[in-house]
Amino acid sequence: MKKYLLLAMAFASTTALANTQANTNATTTKEAKQPIMRLTTIDVGGKVAKSLNSTVYSLSKANTTQLCWEVINIPFTAKNKVTEVFTTPAKSKFTHPDASVTTSNEDKTHTIVSHIPSVNNEFIRKCWKFDKTDPIGNYTLDLKVNDIIFPTQKFSIVK
């Protein structure tokens, strides 16, 4: 009888351990699938674009840097609706050939709406180039992709 009791207890503990591991894996999978937005600057002056991992965007005569954002872990569609809202420190102008651009009366808030396909249904990336006509100072970027709203991102343009 003791053998059967030990066998039953061993089976029960193995089942409990397997259920615990399954629940842990499910939690880890859910956590890993949270929508993520990354903001970075890249240098496109060489043969291969290089991430500068900075939110300070430097302007120079030979300006080869761009500000880029990337989103992952969201449900993508064939043409994802992307809404970017840039707030600038002074009057400025944003243009994009494949987007609808709306600018506020004071020329400091710019809403850009576009439709962008994902890359292999894994991510979306968009880059912006700033130049000497853009005001120096602190900027914000609010981003919405489909129905996902990401936290406000801050960056600066310096001389």
C-alpha positions as CSV (number, residue, x, y, z in Angstrom):
1,M,0.0,0.0,0.0
2,K,2.9,2.3,0.8
3,K,4.2,1.8,-2.8
4,Y,0.9,2.9,-4.2
5,L,0.8,6.0,-2.0
6,L,4.3,6.9,-2.9
7,L,3.5,6.4,-6.6
8,A,0.3,8.5,-6.3
9,M,2.2,11.3,-4.5
10,A,5.0,11.3,-7.1
11,F,2.5,11.5,-9.9
12,A,0.6,14.4,-8.2
13,S,3.8,16.4,-7.6
14,T,5.0,15.9,-11.2
15,T,1.6,17.1,-12.5
16,A,1.7,20.1,-10.1
17,L,5.3,21.0,-11.3
18,A,4.2,20.7,-15.0
19,N,1.2,23.0,-14.4
20,T,3.4,25.5,-12.6
21,Q,5.9,25.5,-15.5
22,A,3.1,25.8,-18.0
23,N,1.7,28.8,-16.1
24,T,5.1,30.4,-15.9
25,N,5.7,30.0,-19.6
26,A,2.2,31.5,-20.4
27,T,3.0,34.5,-18.2
28,T,6.4,35.0,-19.8
29,T,4.8,34.8,-23.2
30,K,2.2,37.4,-22.3
31,E,4.9,39.7,-20.9
32,A,7.1,39.3,-23.9
33,K,4.2,40.3,-26.2
34,Q,3.7,43.8,-24.8
35,P,3.8,46.5,-27.5
36,I,7.2,48.2,-27.6
37,M,8.3,51.4,-29.2
38,R,12.0,52.3,-29.5
39,L,13.3,55.8,-30.4
40,T,16.9,56.1,-31.6
41,T,19.2,58.1,-33.9
42,I,21.1,56.5,-36.7
43,D,24.0,57.7,-38.8
44,V,23.4,57.0,-42.5
45,G,26.7,58.6,-43.6
46,G,28.6,55.3,-44.1
47,K,28.0,52.2,-46.2
48,V,25.9,50.7,-43.4
49,A,23.5,52.7,-41.1
50,K,24.8,52.7,-37.6
51,S,22.7,53.2,-34.4
52,L,23.9,56.0,-32.2
53,N,21.5,55.0,-29.4
54,S,20.9,58.6,-28.4
55,T,17.9,60.8,-28.2
56,V,20.0,64.0,-28.7
57,Y,19.9,64.8,-32.4
58,S,23.0,66.8,-33.5
59,L,22.9,69.1,-36.5
60,S,26.0,69.8,-38.5
61,K,27.0,71.0,-42.0
62,A,27.4,67.3,-43.0
63,N,24.3,66.1,-41.3
64,T,24.0,62.4,-41.8
65,T,21.8,61.4,-38.8
66,Q,18.2,60.6,-38.7
67,L,15.7,60.1,-35.8
68,C,13.9,56.8,-36.1
69,W,11.2,55.0,-34.2
70,E,10.4,51.3,-34.4
71,V,7.4,49.3,-33.0
72,I,7.2,45.6,-32.3
73,N,4.7,43.2,-30.6
74,I,1.5,44.6,-32.0
75,P,-1.1,43.1,-34.3
76,F,-0.2,44.4,-37.7
77,T,-2.5,44.8,-40.7
78,A,-1.8,45.0,-44.4
79,K,-1.6,48.8,-44.2
80,N,-1.1,50.0,-40.6
81,K,-2.5,53.4,-39.8
82,V,0.3,55.4,-38.2
83,T,-0.4,58.8,-36.5
84,E,2.6,60.8,-35.4
85,V,2.2,64.0,-33.5
86,F,5.4,66.1,-33.2
87,T,5.5,69.1,-30.8
88,T,8.3,71.6,-31.6
89,P,9.9,74.3,-29.5
90,A,9.2,77.0,-32.2
91,K,7.5,77.4,-35.5
92,S,8.5,74.6,-37.9
93,K,7.3,72.7,-40.9
94,F,6.9,69.0,-41.4
95,T,6.4,67.4,-44.8
96,H,6.1,63.8,-46.0
97,P,5.2,62.8,-49.6
98,D,3.2,59.7,-48.6
99,A,1.3,61.2,-45.6
100,S,-1.4,63.7,-44.7
101,V,0.2,66.5,-42.6
102,T,-1.8,68.8,-40.5
103,T,-0.2,71.7,-38.7
104,S,-1.6,73.8,-35.8
105,N,-2.2,77.5,-36.1
106,E,0.9,78.4,-34.2
107,D,3.0,76.0,-36.4
108,K,4.3,74.0,-33.3
109,T,2.1,70.9,-33.4
110,H,2.3,68.7,-36.5
111,T,0.1,65.6,-37.0
112,I,1.3,63.2,-39.7
113,V,-1.1,60.3,-40.7
114,S,0.2,57.6,-43.0
115,H,-0.4,53.9,-43.8
116,I,2.7,51.8,-43.5
117,P,3.0,48.0,-44.1
118,S,5.0,46.0,-41.5
119,V,8.2,44.2,-42.3
120,N,7.5,40.5,-42.3
121,N,4.6,41.2,-39.9
122,E,7.2,41.8,-37.2
123,F,7.9,45.5,-37.0
124,I,7.4,49.0,-38.4
125,R,10.2,51.5,-38.6
126,K,10.1,55.1,-39.8
127,C,12.9,57.7,-39.8
128,W,12.9,61.5,-40.0
129,K,15.7,63.8,-41.1
130,F,16.0,67.2,-39.5
131,D,18.1,70.0,-41.0
132,K,19.2,73.6,-40.2
133,T,15.8,75.0,-40.8
134,D,14.4,73.1,-37.8
135,P,14.3,74.9,-34.5
136,I,16.8,73.9,-31.8
137,G,15.4,72.7,-28.5
138,N,13.2,70.0,-27.0
139,Y,10.6,68.1,-29.0
140,T,8.0,65.5,-28.2
141,L,6.6,62.6,-30.3
142,D,3.3,61.0,-29.6
143,L,2.8,57.8,-31.7
144,K,-0.3,55.7,-32.4
145,V,-0.2,52.6,-34.6
146,N,-3.6,51.2,-35.4
147,D,-5.3,51.3,-32.0
148,I,-2.0,51.1,-29.9
149,I,-1.0,54.4,-28.2
150,F,2.6,54.6,-27.1
151,P,4.0,56.8,-24.3
152,T,5.2,60.2,-25.3
153,Q,8.8,60.3,-26.4
154,K,11.1,63.3,-25.9
155,F,14.2,64.2,-27.9
156,S,16.3,67.3,-28.5
157,I,17.9,69.0,-31.5
158,V,21.1,70.7,-30.7
159,K,23.5,72.8,-32.8
